Amino acid sequence: MDKDFQTSFIPKKPMTEKRSGGDTPVHFLTVISLFVFFTVLIATGALFFYKAAVAKSIASMQNDLELTKNRFQPEKIAELQTLDKRLKAAGEILGQHISVTPIFEALEALTMKSVRYTKFTYALASQDNPNISVKMSGTAVGYRSIALQSDLFAKNKSIIDPVFSKLTLDDSGNVSFDLDFSVDPAFVNYKADSAAAAPDAATN
């Protein structure tokens, strides 16, 4: 056996193998996680400070509101509210109130000197008749006066469907009559009449 023969167990190639770049995905996920964490942390902090600021603002406004209410005196406010309700109720009543003054004014402007009235009545609007019904009686000098008076009423828009009836001639030549006509409720509305009279009073 040859003494010079030597056996070596030391490998000629290194025992360790080079690893591939497997650390890169782990490092990338770590960066993403940190980014998300800090983003959430910053957002949470911003939300906290925002809620605190809003709560402080609300508290300040409530304090200002209480101070304002105390300045205006709650008892006085309640009294003014009651007065406002009464004024609105009065306005509604006036809006439905009827004033016959416009009818008298129209008759005064349209009636001839040869015609005079002896009776005047009116009836409010109903389901059968939405207008105000007016019934009158009077006398005129002859039939011609009644014919002319009827023409004057027919030309006026305030007088609706004027009808002369029960014509009776007496020994003196005078003719007694009944007169029926209607007027629009808006024409005799008290509120509208008062509003129209106000500018005239101010002018005078």
Buried (B, 14 or more C-beta within 10 A) or exposed (E): EEEEEEEEEEEEEEEEEEEEEEEEEEEEEEEEEEEEEEEEEEEEEEEEEEEEEEEEEEEEEEEEEEEEEEEEEEEEEEEEEEEEEEEEEEEEEBEEEBBBEBBEEBBEEBBEEBBEBEEBEBEEBEEEEEBBBBEBBBBBBEBEBBEBBBEBBEEBEBBBEBEBEEEEEEEEEBBBBBBEBBBBBEBBBBBBBBEEEEEEEEEE
